[in-house]
Structure formats: structure tokens, C-alpha cells
């Protein structure tokens, strides 16, 4: 089954001591891979892909907030590799702290998800890289908001709760108005593209990114991914 998700994830960020990209007024955050804590009812590869796809959606939306900046994925992957953290390793608060510091971020978001035959749950943890403490854990704990078909709303609610926990102002109205509603195929295939790209399978990654673009022609992330794997 394909999923529908609105790429409108709003994520909070906090002040950074040494901001990236020379943007001293911006708050920088590292969004780390999500852990699949036990999912059933879908193809295994789809769940594996979400481990990298969900945090990338968070990062893309963070970058749209005028007060936030994110650690870009290539640098974050480098830091994860140096810390010997891959998809098979759980990223706890201590590990998140080390990665965030190494990447030049002040705060990190770690997360997990579980899909039990359509009952979907996301947990997101905000970690202070200075103290190493988890500041807040938020989730879609409302039983009425745990249907996989509601994934767009699930992610949005989790993100809004993170924003509230960080006491960050809401997205400006003009940014919110540009939020995109992408079809299921776009999310799934984009996530698969990232996963295949990470594995070095450029052909499969290109096919997945192309499918994502077919489903959502204006999806810049998929277009950029296709250019990367094709060497364009």
C-alpha cells in the first residue's frame, strides 16, 4: 500500500553556538535517522526506506523556516559514519549529542516509528547537544490519529508539538501557504531513492527518484536526487 503524506513537517530548532552557512541568527539542528522499532504489514524495503526518508522530510521543512537551518545530509552522513552509527544502530541521546557536536549543530532530533498493520506511531526526541539531555519526547498519542492513512496529519501533529516544546514561533503564513501536499508514491519512492543511493545502487535510486517525480513533478528533492545519481 502506498502512503499519502503532506510534506509539511514543522520542526523546532534552538539557538546554535556556531551556526552553519554563516547564518548567525538562525537556529541549527541535526535531524538524525529514524529507527524502525517493529513494523509489519508492508514491504520490508518500504520500512527501511522510511528510516532515512522521514528525517529528510523533517530537514526539508526545517530549511523552509526563516529562523532555522539544518545540517545538510552529506555532512550528517559523514558524521554518522565517523561515529560508526548506521541504520542498524539505535541512536540514543549520547550518540545524538556526539553527532550533533561533530556536525556543528546545537540540537538534534532523533526519532522512531512503528507500523503495526496500519497502526502508525511516531516518536520524536529533541536532544540538547550541550547537556546531552532529551528536552522533550512528542508523539501522536491520540488513538484517533494513529491510522497509517492519516500519516500526513500524524507527522504534522508531531511536528507542531515539537515546535511548541521549543517555544519557537509558528511558520509565517506565507511559508505555510506554500506547503505541498504530495501523493503517497512521491514519499515512498523518494525514500526508496535515498536508501538505494546510500547503498550505492545508482540505477535503482534513479528509477525510484524518477517514479517520485512522475507522481509529483514539482518535487525538488526527488529532482535533486535524480541529478546526483545520474551525475548531472
Rosetta blueprint (number, residue, H / E / L):
1 X L
2 X L
3 X L
4 X L
5 X E
6 X E
7 X E
8 X L
9 X L
10 X L
11 X L
12 X L
13 X L
14 X L
15 X L
16 X L
17 X L
18 X L
19 X L
20 X H
21 X H
22 X H
23 X L
24 X L
25 X L
26 X L
27 X E
28 X E
29 X E
30 X E
31 X E
32 X E
33 X E
34 X E
35 X E
36 X E
37 X L
38 X L
39 X L
40 X E
41 X L
42 X L
43 X L
44 X H
45 X H
46 X H
47 X H
48 X H
49 X H
50 X H
51 X H
52 X H
53 X H
54 X H
55 X H
56 X H
57 X H
58 X H
59 X H
60 X H
61 X H
62 X H
63 X H
64 X H
65 X L
66 X L
67 X L
68 X E
69 X E
70 X E
71 X L
72 X L
73 X H
74 X H
75 X H
76 X H
77 X H
78 X H
79 X H
80 X H
81 X H
82 X H
83 X L
84 X L
85 X L
86 X L
87 X L
88 X L
89 X L
90 X L
91 X L
92 X L
93 X H
94 X H
95 X H
96 X H
97 X H
98 X H
99 X H
100 X H
101 X H
102 X H
103 X H
104 X L
105 X L
106 X L
107 X E
108 X E
109 X E
110 X E
111 X E
112 X E
113 X E
114 X E
115 X E
116 X E
117 X L
118 X L
119 X E
120 X E
121 X E
122 X E
123 X E
124 X E
125 X E
126 X E
127 X E
128 X E
129 X L
130 X L
131 X L
132 X L
133 X L
134 X E
135 X E
136 X E
137 X E
138 X E
139 X E
140 X L
141 X L
142 X L
143 X H
144 X H
145 X H
146 X L
147 X E
148 X H
149 X H
150 X H
151 X H
152 X H
153 X H
154 X H
155 X H
156 X H
157 X H
158 X H
159 X H
160 X H
161 X H
162 X H
163 X H
164 X H
165 X H
166 X L
167 X L
168 X L
169 X L
170 X L
171 X L
172 X L
173 X H
174 X H
175 X H
176 X H
177 X H
178 X L
179 X L
180 X E
181 X E
182 X E
183 X L
184 X H
185 X H
186 X H
187 X H
188 X H
189 X H
190 X H
191 X H
192 X H
193 X H
194 X H
195 X H
196 X H
197 X H
198 X H
199 X H
200 X L
201 X L
202 X H
203 X H
204 X H
205 X H
206 X H
207 X H
208 X H
209 X H
210 X H
211 X H
212 X H
213 X H
214 X H
215 X H
216 X L
217 X L
218 X L
219 X L
220 X H
221 X H
222 X H
223 X H
224 X H
225 X H
226 X H
227 X H
228 X H
229 X H
230 X H
231 X L
232 X L
